[in-house]
Structures are given as structure tokens and as C-alpha cells.
Amino acid sequence: MAAFRHGTRAGAALIWAMRSILAALMLFCAPACALAAVPVPHAAAEPQPKELDVLFAALAKAQSPEDAKPIEDQILALFQHSQSPSIDLLMARAGAALQAGDSDTALKLYDSITDIEPNYAEAWYEKAQIQAQANQDADAMISLQTAVMLNPRHFAALAELGAMLDEYGDKPAALKALREALKIDPNLDDVARQVRQLSKDVEGERI
């Protein structure tokens, strides 16, 4: 799972202030609202639902992070399957561009994928990685929110979104996202620590 590293950046607070309402709506609105916010897909792109159900059941029962890791890897690998050869080819080219250090080309390819197949959650997730590394935090959060709406079981996207919301001061929203990630994958140690701390912060604010 990629880790986002963010320092203090000029203008970040202004960007967050302008988009915080949109962020909250995109992550937590009703399903009808979520559907309205996402373009109508050209074709279904759900990866192997029965196999995923089995893996998620095993993930929930894993007794340690070590036991959970191979299951997480299998799930994340299945998320890559678009059931479209052309989309898979574009994803492979984007991955190759990233490995070659060409993030600009990779981002353009992910943009093309989300234009062609807007309901393919993994492309939004991968796009968020590049946007975050380029300090495009607001765009990264929108991409992560879209990934989560399209794939509510994407624990990696939930964890990263929660961390970013926490960084920008939206502790209740961060806590909600992180709790969802932990519900799906109880062995996310870093997320569990964040949840414990945020629970104290948010509950303290409410008392």
C-alpha cells in the first residue's frame, strides 16, 4: 500500500477550504447522490465478485498482519482486473511508465482510462497515488473518494483517504473512513492506531 507523504504547502489550506464540502458529500452522501456524481459507465468492470467474497471473508478472519498480507495482496491484484483487454493494456502501460519514472505519462494514461471506463475504481486509486506525490492533494482526495464510491471495499483507498482527511483537519470524516477500512481489514495496524487516536480526539470534542 502506498503511503502518502505531505508537508506544509502554500495554498493547501485554501484548496481544502474550497473543496471540503465536496469531499464530505462525495464520501458520505446517499447512494443516489454518489451515482449522480460519477459518470455513467460504458461497461461493467467488476473483478471476480465470488472470488473476492471468499478472500474478504478470509481477510476478516486473519489472526495477524502477517496472515493478512498475502490475502491483501491477492485482493489488490484482483482489483487490477478490469475485464477489458484494452483497459488492462493501458493499465500495464501506465505501470511501466511509473516504473520508468515517467509519472507525467502515467497520469495521462490513467486520465484516459477514467475517461473511457469511469467506473473502474482501480484507475482512480492509481491516479490518486500520482496526484498525491505531485502535491495535488485536492485532486488526490477526489480520486480516492471516487475509488471508494465505486469500490466500497477498497481498504487501501479508505486508509489513504482517511489519513489525508486527518492531515487536513477533518477528524470526524477521517475517523469514519479509517473505521471502514479497519472493518474490512482488521489487521491494518497503522490504521488501528490512527483510529484509537482519532476516537479520543473526536469523542473529546463531542463531550
N, C-alpha and C positions, 0 to 999 in steps of 0.2 A: 504494500500500500504506500503510495507516495505521500510524503509529508510536506506540508506547505510551510515555508519559512517567510515570515513577513516582518519587516522592520517598520519604523516610523517613516511614512512617506508623505510628501507635500501633497495636499489636496485630498488625501484619503478620507478624512473626516467629512469633507464636503460631499464627496461621491456617496459615502454611506448615508449621509443625511438625506440626499436626494432619492436614494433607492431603497431605503429601509422599509418603507411601506410596501413597495412592490415585492421586496424579498419576503416579507411576512405573508403577504397574500399568496404568493406563488407556492410557498412551502406548506401552508396550513389552510388554504381555502377548501371549500367543499369540492367534491369530485366534478361537479358541473362547471365550476369556475376553473378548475385545473384543465378540463378538456377545452374550454374556451381559450385558454392561454397558449395551448400547444397546437401547431398546425395539424390539419387532418393528414394522417399518414397515407402513403401510396400503397403500402402493403404491410402485412403483419411481420414483425421482426422479433418475435418472442423465442428465446432459446430453450429448447428441450424442457418443457414445463414439468413433465413427470420425473425426469432425472434430477432436475433442480429441487423438486419437492423432497425427494429422498435425501439429497445432500443437505438441504436445510434442516431436515429432521435430525440428521446425524450431527450437524453443527451445533444444534441446540443441546444435544446430549454430551458433547465433548467435555472431558473432565479437566482439560488443561489447555493452555495456549499451544503447547507442542502437539497435542492431539488435534486441535482445531486447525492448525496451519495447513496441512495437506488438503483438508476439506475446503478451507477458504480458497486455496489455490485452484481447486477443481471448479468451484463456483465461479470465480472470477474468469477462469478460462472459458466456461460456458457462456458467460455474459458477452464474450467477444464474438460469439456465433450469431450472425445476422440472418442466416438462412437466405442470403442473397450473394451469389458469387461475385457480382460486381462491387457490392459494398465490402465484402471480405477482402477483395483485391485492393480497394482504396485504403482500407484499414491497414493492410500489410505494407503498403507504400508509405503511409503516414508513420508507421512504426519504424520502418527502415530510415526514413528521413530523420526521425528523432535520434536513432542510434548513431547516425552520421553527424549529429549536432546541428542539423538544419531545422530548427523549430519553426521558422517562418513558413517553409514549405509544408511542414507537418500541420500547422494550424490552417493553412489554406485547404489542405486535403480534408481535415475534419470539418471545416466550414462547408465544403462541397457535400460531404456525407450527410450532415444535418439538414442541408437544403434538399437533397434527394430523398432521404429517409428520416424525416424529423421525429419519428417515434422510436428511433434506435438509441436507447439510453446510453450505451457504452461510448458512442461517439461524443455525446455531450460531456460525459465524465472525462474522457481523454482530453477533450478540448479544454476543460477546466484546469487540467494539470499545467498545460502550456500557458494559459492566461494568468494563472497564479504566479508561475515562475517569471512572467514578464511584468509582474506588479499590476496586472489588470484585475484587481480584486473584485470590483463590482461585477465585471463580466464573468469572472470565475464563479462567483456565487450564483449568478443567474444560470450558468451552465450546470452547476451542481444541483440547483433546485429543479431544473428541468429533468436531469437524470433521475432524481428521486421521485418526481411525479410519474415518470414513465416506468420506473422500476423501483417500487417502494421497498423492495428487499435488498437494495444495493447498499450494504452496510458500509462499504468503503466511502461512497459518496456522502452518506449520512454523517459518518465520523468526520470527514473533512469539512463538510458544511457546518457542522456544529462547532468545530474548532475555529472556523473563520467568524461565525456569528459571535462567539465568545470574545474573540480578539477585538471585534468592533463594538462590544459592549451590550449586545442584545442577549443577556444571560438567560431569560426565560425561553427564547426561541432556541438558543444553543442547547439548553438542557433538554428540551423536547426532542431535538434531532439526535442528540447523543444517547438519550434513553431508548429511542427507536433502534439505533444501531446496536446497542447492548442487548436489547430484547431479541434481535435476530442472531447476534453472535455474542454470547455471554462471556467469551474468553478474550475480549479486547481489553487488555489490562490498562492501556493508556486511557481509553475511553472510560473505563470504570473509575479511574482516579479523577478524571475530569468531572464525571457525574457526581461523585461524592463531594467535591469542592463546590460545584455549582449548586448542588442541592442545599448546601449550607448557605451559600450566598443568596439564592432566590428565596428560600424559606425565611431567612433572616430579614429580608426586605419586606416580606409579607406580614411578619409578626408585628 
